[in-house]
Each structure stands twice: as C-alpha cells, then as structure tokens.
Amino acid sequence: MIIMWGITWVVMGLAGWPLTSVIFSKWEDKGYLFSKITGAVLTGLLVWFLGSFRILPFGVLSWAISAAIVALLGFWLGKKNGLTHGINWKLVLFEEGLFFTAFIFWTFIKSHEPSISGLEKFMDFGFTKSILRSQFFPPQDMWFSGEKINYYYFGHLLMAVISKISGVSLEYGFNLTLATLFAMCLTMSMAIGRELLSKYRGFAKYAGAFFIAFLVTSAGNLHTIYAFTSGYWGEDNPPPFWQIILPNLKVKTITEGFNNYWYPNATRFIPYTIHEFPSYSFVVSDIHGHVLSIPIVLLLIALLADLFISRNQENRLLKTVFYGIVSGAAFMTNALDGPIYIGLFGMLLIINHRDDLRKIFSTIVIIGSTFLMTSLPFLISFKPFVNGIAVNCPPAWLSNQKIGPVLFEGIEKCQRSPFWMMLILWGFFWFCTTGLGLFGRKDTPHRNVLLTWSFFSTLLIIFAEFFYFKDIYPQHFRSNTMFKLGYQAFILMSLVSGYSIVTTLLQKNKTLIMRIFMVLVTPLLMLVSIYPYFAVRSYFGELKDFKGIWGLSFLEERIPDDLAAINWLNKNVKGQPVVLEAAGDSYTDYERISTFTGLPTVAGWAVHEWLWRGSYEPIANRATDVATIYESDDINVTKFLTTKYKIKYIVVGEMERTKYPNILEQKIEALGQEVFSSGTTQVYELTI
C-alpha cells in the first residue's frame, strides 16, 4: 500500500519534472523537489477541466491523458532548452531518499493516532470521498443533498486523484496524504533555503537549508515561554507570562511547567482569534485547505526566488504564465492564498521594475489573465460566503453603514491585539528580520527581496487589526482573517528568519552587533524550536501506542455497527443516491455515514452549512425535515419529504435513536425494506 502510494508520487514527479527543469533550470537540482507538486497540480487541473466541462469523467483514463499531456509539454519545452544537460543524478536520488525518509517519518508519527475524527477531519474526508464518487464537477455536497460543494475543494481533488490512481483507499490515504504534505513542506522549503544560500558550499549550505526547512515545517512561536510558567487555562484572557513565571527554574519546576503546557494555546493566544502555523497543522492532522495549499504556496515562493533573487530571466514568459496558473490553483485550494501571492508578486515587480511601467502592466495582465482562466470554472459555480471587507473598530458615526464593498458594523465589533501578545507570536521573526536589515549585505537581491517578504508579511499581520473579511461568526469575527493571512506570514518569515540566522552564523568576521544578535536570538530560537516536543508528545500519546494508519479504528472502537453499515454502503452502493441519517452539530461524530461513504445526506454539520450557504435558514429547515421523517406519525408527510429530498436509504442507529427519542421505526420499515443490519444499526432501502 505505502509502496503503491510512493510509486504514484514518483510518477507525478516524472510528469512534472520536464517542466520544472525548464523553469528552475539554474537551480542545483533543476527543480526536482518541485516536480511532484507541479505534476499533481497540472494533472489535477486538466482532470478537473475535463470533468467540469463534462468532456471526460473523473477516473484513471482522464488522469492518464492529463499526465501524458503535462509530461509531453514538459519534454517539448525541455528539448528546446536542453532538458538533460547538467542533471546531477546523485543529488536527485538523495532528494528522493530525503523525501521518502520524511514521508516514512511522519507516517510513523501519525500511526500513533490515526483517527479521522475531531476538529474538521469529517469535513475534509467527506469532501474527498464525495469527489471519489463523482464523475463530473463540481462534486456533490455530502451534507446538503441536491447541491454542490460550495467551498475551496481543489486540494481535496488532488488528494482524491492520488487515492484513485494509487488504488489506496481513502481510509489509509487520508493519513498518507498528511505524511506526504509534511515531506513536501520539509523538502521544498529546504530547496528554497538551499537556493537562498547558493553562494555557500558543502555542508554549510545543506545544513543551513535544512535548518530553514525545520523552521518552516516544525517550529512554533514564542508562546512556549509559558512552558516555564505555572500555565493557564481558558483562552479568553491569557495572563502575561511574567505574572505567572515559575519562582525558580530547577529541573522539578521546569518539568511541572512542561507538563502543564497546552500546545494549542499557541494558536489561540490573542482572544477570539486563530493564528496557526504548519507545525500545529501537521500534528492535529486536519487536511484542510490551508494545509493542502502548503506545497502550492511553496512552489509560488520558489518562483519568486527564481525571478527576483536568482534573477533567472530565461523563459520569463513561461514562468509568468505558470505563476498565474499556480496562483489560480492556490485560490481554489485556500481562497486567500491566490490573491496573497499575486499581491506579493506585484509588490516585488513594482520595486524591481519601477522604471518600466510597460513591463509592470504587461506582467500583471498575464498573471491576472491566467489566474482567471485557471479558476473560471470554479468561480462560475461558487457562491462567495464572505460579504465584503469590514472595518475593525469602526467610528460610531459610520456604525452599521456600507460604502461600496467596505462594511462598518456596530461599534461592538472592535478587537485589538495587545502589542505584547503580538511580540509573543511574531517577535522571533521580527527580531531576525531586524538583524537581516542591520547587517545583511546591502543592495543584494537576497537581502532586498527577503526584507520585502518580511514587510509584506507584517502587512498581512496588521491587516486584521484594522479590517476583516465579513463572515457568519459574531464574536470571532476576525479569526479567519487573521488565521489565513497569518499562516502565510509564518511561512514567509520562517524562510527569512532562517536565512538571517544562517548567514550571520556563517559570517567570518562578525561585528559586535552580529555577536549580540546571535546571543539574543539563541533563547528565542530555543523557544520556537521546542514547540514540536509539546505538540507531538501530547497529540500522539508520547508515541507509546502504535496503531497503524487505518483512519477508521475509532469507529470500530466506538460504534462498530455503524462501521459495518458504512462498509456495506461503500461496497454495494454505486453513484451518489441520498442516504438519510441524523442531522447533527459541527465538530461531532454526527454525519458519520455521509462522511465515510461520500453519499449525500439531507442535512449535515449545521455551522459549516450555515457558512457555505450564507444563511442559517436553509440548513435549519432541512434539519427540521429530517426530524419529521424520523419522528412524525403521518406516513403521508414522511413520504412527501422522502420524495422531496430523493432519499434512497434511511439509516437507523444509536445516534438516530439518541437524536430522535420519538423515532418510529415501524413506519420506516413500512417505507421500504431492510437491506442491512448489524447489531443496533439498520439500513433501509426505500421502495415507495
């Protein structure tokens, strides 16, 4: 199984490498570490286009044709540019070995807690399972039957493509995808780090590149200073660390502080906000859009490094078009990522070519056009659930007003981040950036571009202090804004910080200020580096209980009869007929049938559907209808509703009996015939 998964990714890499070898022609490995995501994105886009325009259904054939097109296009371009010239095959084999070492490493870690349960794993698995059952796109929403997924699902499509082509069932492939994303993040950020350190040679360059990759993939923020305190509980008003610092730092007290430290607090520190980063994501294992997008945005960052740091002007038009395409894929995977990296490209373009307005304009037109063409089929079917840009802490005289797309909600919509909290989250990165600004080599593309990355990241961070993207959440109204923007700031500034530390360390003749910088940065680096110790140790049970990578073991332990029903439906039901199950709240085990079969149900996770549908009323009405079907004693009303929602199967298990205490099972039996039974769980197929 793992071998087939690995072979599939090797094939994806072979399809993408001819193109990456042209784009990254001056890089040491000719872009080999970017070939897998390049092959996956371009192949996935073609599969998606074929399915979106109903030219060819989603399957092995559509993938084979798409992969062949990507590979042939790359070979044609490579032939024109000397594809095989100067390839370091030993380096390629080393990189392939490093990738699979990282993949196996995180597969081993994940094997100590493989459950596809908790947080938003149900959503991510359900999206992907629905895509696997689809022939054409957009896919069915598994929690709102009769409607399409109204979310950014392209990353889930890529997961489905790999699962289908490899033949690995998603119950295993979900966790293997997480390990793959970890390996991609580590190796791709290492490749970027190696390019940033290209003037160095030998061990120093590779060790420095790996250090940069560690910061991007595994580091946290300065919140771990709370591990040296008595700790705190609750997230609304965390106390300043200096008020609860341990009285003495002996082994016993440090051990107590470490045991009290709760790693998720580093991502929920500022009240009513979210500020996650890759290390946390890999641990909690939600394969959400922001995680699926990591290798895509690293590919965009690599393109920025090639164009503006390496200044490789060969095939500039091709790179610009490719950047627009990848930005479109990033947008469809994690909405704000596309605009963020188009914005960063635009800033670098203006700074570097401010005297050539024609070049600036033509480049922006090319990127904008390819971005739009790439994402157009998605945009046609997608209904935005963000209602505009709102002002944080609006003036009273503009309260509840709207000027164009800018919203001025009530004056109660006012949240500011205390500066000391901002320093806890971003102080390490700002300190490293300051060091680069003070004693980095002046007027070099490395220093100037990296400082621009850091400046742009700081703008992303402070954006949520003044504005937010309006969604449905009342008290946490700026949390998603801070989350999405801060995530990219963390990735960019990790690269900058790693470069700043490595180049200062490798400087032969250090000035006094450089030595002071290295002394001061050491404890800060220690604090961000120990984060994975707490996170991995806590989430994976100190790595004591090896369970394997099958993600449904929790169902086997909690509700084995439901698992038996899921297995029966997966084996015997083709297509996507509607299956009725209890309508439950978000972040619960409700919707376990629709999630793990990909069969749409009438009403799923309420808060999520509220967000996706733009109003609570549609999902609330459906939830009421579901209760009526299970509990009403009026057979005619029940028949009307089952016909209205085109229900084919009805599940009756312990969750249904708990949710609907007045369930009329005899009525349900009269509507059809029992086609499956295991313990307390029955599945009925409707015949009337």
N, C-alpha and C positions, 0 to 999 in steps of 0.2 A: 504493500500500500504506500508506504513512505517512498519506496523506490519509484513507483509509478508517478507519484506526485513530483518527485525531483526530476524525473525524465521529462515530464510535461513542461516544467520551468526551463529546462535546458533547451527544449525545442522552441519555447517562446523566445529565449535569448538568441538562438541561432537565427530566428526570423527577424529579430530586431537589430542584431549586430551589424549587418551590412550598412544599415542607415546610420547607426551611432558611430561607426568607424569613419564615416564621411563627415559627420557633424563634429565629432571630437577628434579630428584627425591629428591634432598636435598633442593630445594627451598621451601619457605614457602607455596606457593600455588600449588606446583608441576607443575609449568609451565602453569597454566591455561590461563594466559593472552597471551601466545604464541600459544594457541591451535587453534585459528581462522585462523591465517595466516598459521600455519602448515597444517591444514586441507585443506585450499584453495590451497596452493602451491602443495601439494602432489596429491590432487584430480585433480587439473588443469593439472599437469604433465601427469597423467595417461590418462585423456581425450585427451590431446594433442598428446600423443604417439599413442593412438588408432586411432585418426584422421589422424596423419602424416603417419602412415603405412597402412591406409585405411582398418583397421580391423573393426572399428565401427564408423558410422558417429556421428558428434557432436550433442548432444541432451540430453534429460533427461535420457534416458537409459544409455548412456555412462557415464554420471555423477553418476547415482545411482550405477552402477557397480564399478566405481572408488572409490566412497566414502565408499562403503562396504569393498573394499579391504583394504583401508587405516585404517578403523576402526578395522577390524578383525586382521590385522597385529599388530596394537597397542595393542589390547586386548590380543593377544597371547604373546607379549612381556611383557605386564603388568602382566599377570598371572604368568609368570616366576619370576617377580620382585616385587610381592606384590602390585598390582595396587591400591587397595582401602585402603591400610594401611596408617593411619595417615592423611587423607584428612581433611582439615579444611573447612567444607561446608559453614560456616558463612562467611569466607573470600572469598570463591568463589562467593557467592551471592553478597557480597559487590562489588567485582571486576566487576561482570556482570552489577550491577547497575551503577558503575562508568563509564564503557564503554558506556552504552546507554545514560547516562547523557551527556557525552562528545559528543556523536553522535547527540543527540537532540539539544544540544547547538549549534554545528556548522551547523546543518540543519537550525536552526532558523536564524543564521547569514547569511547563504547563501541564504535564502529566500528573502533577501532584494536586491539581484542582481543575479538572477538565469540564466541569458542569457548564452547560449552556443555559445558565439561569442567573437571575439577578440583574439589576440595572436595566440596560436596554438590549440585552442579548436576544430576547424573544423577538424584538423588532428586526434586528439585523439578520437573524436566522430566517425569520418568516419572509422578509423581502427576498432573500436569496432563494429560498425554497419555492416561492411563487414564480420567480424568474425561471428556475429549472423546469417548472411545469408549463412555461409559456412557449408558444410558437412565434408569436409576434409581440411587438412592444408599442406602447408602454405596458408593463405587466399588471396583472390584477392586484388590487389591494386586498390582502388576505384578511383584513379586519373591517372591510366595508364593501361587502359583496356588490357586484354590478358596477363598481367604479375602479379606476386605475390608481396605481401608486402615485400620490402627489407629493413626492419627496425626491431628494437627490440620490438616485439609485445606481448611477453608472459604476461606482466602485463595487457595489453588490453584484452587478452584472459581470464584472471581471472575476469575482470570486466564483460565480456560477459557471463561467466559461471553463475555468481551471478544474472545477469539480467534475463537470461533464466530460471534458476531454481526457482527464486522468482516470476516470472511472471510480474515483474515490467518493464514497457517499458523504454528503454534507455533514453528517453526524461526526465524522472524523475530519473532513476537510475544513470545517469551521475553525478548529483549533490549529490545524496545519497552516491555514491562511495567516493566523496570528503569528506563528513562528516565522513564516515567510516574510511578513511585513517587518518583523524585528530584524531579520537578516538583511533585508533590503535597506532599512534605515541605517544599520551599522556600516554596511559595506559602501553604500552610496555616499554617505557623509564622509567616510574615510577617503573615498576617491576625490571628493571635493577638497577635503583637507590636504590631500597629497598634492593636488594641483596648486592650492594656495601656497604650499611650501616647496614649490618646484625648484627654487634656487638652491635648496639644500640637497645633500646627497646621503645615500646609505641609510644606516639605522636611524639617524636623527629625523630624517624626513618621514620614514614609515612609523616610527614611534610617535612623532608629533601628529601625524594623520590619524592614528588610532586613538590618541588622546582626544582629538577634536570629535571623532566619531563617538567616543564614550560620552562626552558632554551632551551631544545631540540626542543620543539614544537612551542613556541611563541616568543622567544627572537630574537633580531636583533644584529647588531654590533654597534660600537661607532659612526657610521655616524650620529646618531641622535643628536650629538653635533651641527650639522648645524641647528637644530630647534631653537637654541639660537643665530642665526646669522640673517643677512638680507636675507639669502638664495642665491641660484644661479640657473641659467637656462642654459641648454645645458650640455652635458655630456663629451665633448672632453677635456676640461681643467678646472676642478673644482678648484676654488681658495682655498688656505689653510684657515681653519676656523678662525684662529687668525687674518686674514686680514679683515674679514667681521663680526666679533663678534659684538653683539649689544652693544651700548655705555653704557647702564645700564639695569639691569635685574629687572625691575619693572613689575608689572602684565600686563600693557598695552603693553610694548615692547615684553615681552615673548609671549603674545597672538598673536601679529603680526608675530613673528618668527615661532610660531607653525602653523599659517595659511599659511605661505609661504613654509613650509617644504614639499617636494615631496618625498614620501616614496620609489618609485622605484630607486631613486638615490643611495640608499644604496646597490643596486645590480649592479650598472653600474658606480661605482665611479672611479676606475682605467681606464683610457682611453682605449677604444677598447676592453674591457674585460667584462665578466659576472661573478658575484660571488654571486649567490643566496643562499638562506637558507630556511628551511621548513616553517617558519612563512610567508614569502613572497609568497611561493608557495600556501599555503592554502588560502591566500587572493585572488590572481589573478586567482586561480581556474583552471589552466591548468593541466589536469590529464595526464601529460607527463610521460615518463619512469622514470625520477628521482624522481617523486612523488609516482608513483605506487611501486617503489622499496623501499620506506622508511620502511614499516614493514618487508620486507625481510631482509634488512641490519640490522635492529634492532634484528631480530632473530639470525643473524650471530654474532652480538656483544654479545648477551646473551650467545651464545655457547662459545665464547671466555672467557667471565666472568666465566662461569661454569668450563671450563677446566683449566684456568690459574690463576684465582683469588680464586674461591672456591676450586679448585683442587679436584673436584669430579671425581675420577678415575673409578667409576662404569660404565660399558658399554662404555668404551672409544672407542672401535672399532665402535660401533653403532654411537656414536657421530661424529666420524671422517668421516664415510660414509655419515651421514646426513649433515655434514658441506659441503662436496663436492657437494651433490645434491642441497642444497640451494644456494651454490655459482653459480652453473650452472643456476639455475632459476634467480638469480640476474643478471647474464651476459645477459640472454635473455630478461631481462626487461629493463636494463640500462647498456649497454655494459661494461663500465669500472668497475662497482661495483664488478663483479665477480673477476677479477684479483686483484683489490684493496684489497679485504678481504682475498683472498688466500695469497697475499703478507704479510698482517698483521699477519695472522696465522703463516706463515713461519718465520717471524721475532721473534714472541713470542716463537715459537718452538725452534729455534736456541738458543735464550737467556736462556731458561729454561732447555734445554737438550743438551747443547753444549758439554757435555762429552759422549754423547750416539749417535754417528753418525748413528748407525743402526736404532735406533728409529726415528731419523730425516728423514732418507731416506725412510723408510717404510711408515711413516705417509704421507709424501709428495706424494709418489706413490699412496697411497689410495685416497687421496683427488684429485689428478690430474686425476686419472682414473675415479672416479665417476663424477667429473666435466665434463670430456669429454663425457662420456656415456650419461649424462643428456642432454647435449646441442648438441649432434651429429646430430640429425635430423634437427635442426635449422641451424647448420653450413653447412650442405650439400646444402641447398637451398639459403643460404645467401651469397651475394657478398659484401665484405667489401668496404666501400667508404672512408676509411682512407688509405692514400697512404704511410704510414710509419711515423717514428718519425723524425721530423725536428729539427735542431739546431736554437735556438733563438739567433740573433746577430752572424751569422757565420763569421769567418775570411775571409777577402777578397780573399785570395789565394785559398780558397775552395768554393768560390761562384759558385752556380749552379752545384754542384757536388753531387754524391751519392756514399756512401761507405756502401755496404750491405743494411740494411734497414734504415740507417741514411741518411737524406737529408740535404744538405747545400744549401738553397735557396739564393736568392740575398741578398746583404748586407742591402737592404732596409727593409728586414724582421727582424727588430730589435726593440723590445719594452721591456722596463724595468719598473718595478713598483717603484715609489719613496718610500723610506722607510717610510716616514710619512704617506703615504696612506696605506701602509701595516699595520702600527700600528692602523690606524682607523678601519680597517677591522678585525684585529686579536689581537690587543693589549690587550683586556679584557681577552681573552683565554690564551695568553702567560703570562700575569700577574698572573692569577690563577694557571697556571702550575708551575710558579716560586715559588709561595707560597707553593704548594704541595711538590716541590723538597727541599725547605729550611727547612720546619718543619713538613713534613709528617713523620709518624713513619718509621724509617729506616728498610730496609731489610724485609719489609712485602710484600706479593703478591699484595695487593691493590695498594700500592704506586708504586711499580716497574712496574706493568702491566699498570697502568694508565699513568705513565710517558712515557712508551713505546708507548701507544696510541697517546699521545701528540707529541712525537718525530716523529712518523710515519706521523701524520697529518701535521706537519711542513714540512716534506719532500714532501708531496703532494702539499703543497702551493708553495714551492720554485721551484718545478719541472718546472712550467710554466715560470719561469724566465730564464731557460736555454734550455728547449725543449718544443715542442708542437706536437700534433698529426695532421698531414697534412690533411686538408680537402679542400673544394672549396672556402672558404672565403678569400678574398685578404687582406683587411685592418684589419679585426677582426680575424686574423689567429690563435691566441692563445686563443680566447674567450671560445670555447667549452672545451678546455683542462683545463683551469682554473676553468670553471664552474663545470665540472664533478668531478674533484679532490677536489676542494674547498668545494663542497656540503658535501662530506663525512667527510672532515676535520672538518667542522662545527658541524656535529652530534657527532663525537667522542670527540671533545674538549669541547662541551657543557656538556657532561657527566663528563669529567674530571674536568671542572671548577665548576660544581655544587657540586661534591664530595669535592673538595678543600675548597670551602666556607663553606659547611655544617659542615665538620669535624673540621675546625678551629673554627667555631662558637660554636660547642658543646664541645670544649676542656675546661676542668675545670680550669686548671692552665695555663692561657695564658702568654706566654713570651712577652717581649716588642715588638719583631719583629712581633709576631702574632697580637698584638693590632694595630701596624702600618699598617699591611696588611689589617685588617678589616676596618680601617679608609679610606685607599686609595681605596679599592675595592668598597666601598659603592657608590660613584658617578659613577664609571664605570658600576656597576650593574644597577643603575638607568637608565643610557643611553641605555643599551641594552634592558631593560625591558619595556621602553615606546614605543618601535617600533610598537607593535600591535595597540596602540592607534591611531597612524597616519594612518597606513595601513587600518585597519578596518573602521575607520571613513571616509576615503576618498573613498575607493572602494565601500563600501556598503551604501553610501549616508547618513552617520551619523545614520543609522538604523531607518530612518523615514518612509520609504515606503515599507511596507510588500507586496511581490508579489507572494509568494509561490515558489515551487521548479520545476515547469514545465519549462524546459530549452528553449523552442521554442517561448516564448512570444514575443521575439524581432522580429521574423519573422511575427507574427500576427500583430505587430505594423508597421513594415517597408514594407513588401511585402506579404500581406495576400493571394494574388492569388498564389504565389509560394508555400506557406504553404499548400494551398488546393491541389496543384499538388503533393506535397510530400506525403501528407496523402493518396491521391488516389493511388499513386505508391506503397506505403507501404502496402496498403490493397489488391491491385489487382494483383501485380506482384510477382511471385514466382521465386526462384533461383536468378541468377545474370546476366540477359541479359544486354547488353550495352545500356546506355542512353546518348545521346549527349546533352551537354549544353555548354555555352560559356567557353572558356579557359581563366582563369584569373590569376592575380598575387597572390603571397603568402600573407597571413595576410589580406585578403579581404573577402567580402561576396560571391565572385565567388566560384563555385563548391558547392553551397548550395543544389542542387538536389542530387548529388552523395554522399555528406557528410551525409545527413539526411535520405537517403534511403539505403545506402550501395551498390547501384548499380554502377558498374564501368562506368566511362566516359572516353573519349579518351585522354584528356589532362587536368590535374589539376594544382594545385599550382606549378608554374614554378621553383622557387628556391628550394623547397623541392624535387621535382622530379630530379632536377639537382644534388642535393646531393645524392639521393638514387640511381640514375642511373650512377653516376660517370662522366657524361658529360652533357653539356647543349644541345648538338645537338639533342638527341632523343626527348626531350620534345619540343624543338623549332620546329622541323619538324612536330610534331603532332599538335601543336598549329596552324601552317600554314594550315594544312589539315582541321582542324576544321573551320577556317575562310573560306576556299574554299567551304566546304559543305554548309555553310550558305549563302555565297555571290556569288558563281560562277553561271553564267547563262548557263553553259554547263551541261545539265542533265546527260550526259554520264560520265563525270568526277565525278559528285556527286554520281552517282550510284556505280562507281568503288570504291570510298572512303568509302561509307557506307557498301559496301560488304567487303572491306579490313579490316575494324575495327569491322565487325559483329554487326553493330548498329541495335538495335531493336526499340528504341524510340528516338524521337527528341523533345526537349523542346524549345518552343519559348515564352520568357517572356521579361519583360522590360530590364533585364540585357543583354539578347542576342541582343535586338534592339539597346541598347546603345553601346555594344562592336562592333557590326557589322552593321553600319548605312546603308549598301547596301544590307541588308538581303532580300532574295527573298522568301517571304512566300508562294507565289503561287506555286513555284517549290517544296517546302517542302510538301505542300498539295498534290501535284501530286505524291509524292513518297509513300504515304500511306493514312491512314485515321485518322481523328481526333478522339481520344478516350477520351479526357478530355479537358474541357475548364472552366476557371474561370476568368472573367474579361479580363485582357490583357495577361493571360498565357494560352497557349495551349500545349497539349501533343499529338504527332502524333506517331502512330504505323506503321512501315514500312511494306508494303505488297509486294514490288518488290525489 
